[in-house]
């Protein structure tokens, strides 16, 4: 005996199959393969339609009103003691555009979580187009016909750019851009609270010393003419303060005869000869050198019996 049975697949789709009942009353299914549902693969368009879109962080531009000059006006909203709600942003950049004719006027970047108060906290900001821009947290002047851009991290809900000193002779406006991306500084600014120990400026005068790319530390010792029998004692040179120099060289020229030598010292007090005295003939150049076995070196030149009219003496540390 044959019967039709309704079956469901794993997805719940129904299909009918024919069965046969034997003498024992057991149904045997005869599956019609053509009747089974076949799922076709999705097309590219179907895949795109079924995909969940990804939303990347975006930003918002704020065009402040034109021609502002009144004290305590917020340049982003145009309101006196106003605030811009930056709740969904993490960083910002504000461009300040100044008109011609300004003779006075200052602005102040501020932030707060309490926009009912007319008093704000300083907002630390840097000038975006200056390589060595120091962070600023105080009011500053805007001069006539300038166009400046400032960047900052949003640390409070409300932001404003307040006119802290009324503008005279001209006006300003602000155009802001706020981003959901965190603030990322182009330049790492390193400072310390106490001056004198770390924040220093080191300079080397070109007339005194020059460290060249060829591994030479050179000195211009003197070009002052010596009188008859006079002695020139060169400045003590500290070769031990810089790693890698292993030879000290002296070179001299004079239009009259003289004597040149190199001296060395371990303590910069007690000096000993590093080379023997060497005679320099008139109108000639002589060069002496010594292995740098002590920390300090200097040149000594003793002029002959006649006054000089031309004199030049140089020295250098070398890496050889």
LINTA-V722072 format. One record per helix or strand. SS is the DSSP state (~ for helix, > for strand). FROM is the first residue (numbers start at 1). LEN is the number of residues. Records with the same first field share a line. If there is no record, write none. Layout:
SS = FROM-LEN + FROM-LEN
This chain:
> = 2-7 + 14-8 + 27-4 + 59-5 + 68-1 + 73-2 + 80-1 + 84-2 + 91-8 + 104-9 + 121-2 + 125-3 + 136-1 + 140-2 + 147-7 + 158-11 + 172-8 + 210-2 + 216-7 + 231-3 + 237-2 + 247-8 + 258-8 + 272-2 + 278-3 + 284-8 + 296-8 + 311-8
~ = 33-3 + 44-7 + 239-3
